[in-house]
């Protein structure tokens, strides 16, 4: 999979309220992963955790 893709996804979630709202409205896990893949992202849960941790570290450093 691709940690860079996960980082782009996390950045999109931070920056795009409409995208974030859409993602948060999806309650079915399979449907969520299909939506993510259909938007062109290719990562697994491990990549997502790494990207989220990097984002949190950035926020803490800036705060």
N, C-alpha and C positions, 0 to 999 in steps of 0.2 A: 504494500500500500504506500501511501505518500503523506509524510508529515507536512510537507509544504502545502498540499491541498487542504489539509486540516487547518493549517494556520490561516489560509485564505478564507476558509469557512468561518472560523472564529472572528476574523477581522470583519467579514461581511455581517455577522451577527451583531458585532459592536456598532458598526457604522450605519446599517440600513434597518430602520425601525420596521418598515413594511415586511422585509424579509424575516426579521426576527419574530414579528407577530405571527406570520404564517407558520414558521417552524414550531413555535410554541403552541399553536392550535392543534397540531397533529399529535394525537394521543396514542396511535398505534405504532409500535416500534418498527414493524415491517414497512408500513406506509411512510414513516419518517425516513428510513434508509433509502427507499425508492425515490422519494422527493429529493434527497440530497444527491443521489447519483444522477437523477434526471437534470439537476442543475449543473452538472459537470464536475462534481467533486468526487474524488476517489481516495478514500481513507477508511481505516477501521477504527474501532473503539480505542485501541491503544494509541494510535496517532492522534485521535481527538483529545485524549487525556494529556498527552505531551503538549499539544498546542494550547490547551486551556491553561496548563501549568505555566507555560512560557508567557502567556497573556497576563496571568496573575502576577508573575514576577515583574513584568513591565509596568503594570499598574502600581505595584508596591514601590518600585524604584522612582516612579514619577510623583508619587503621593507624598 
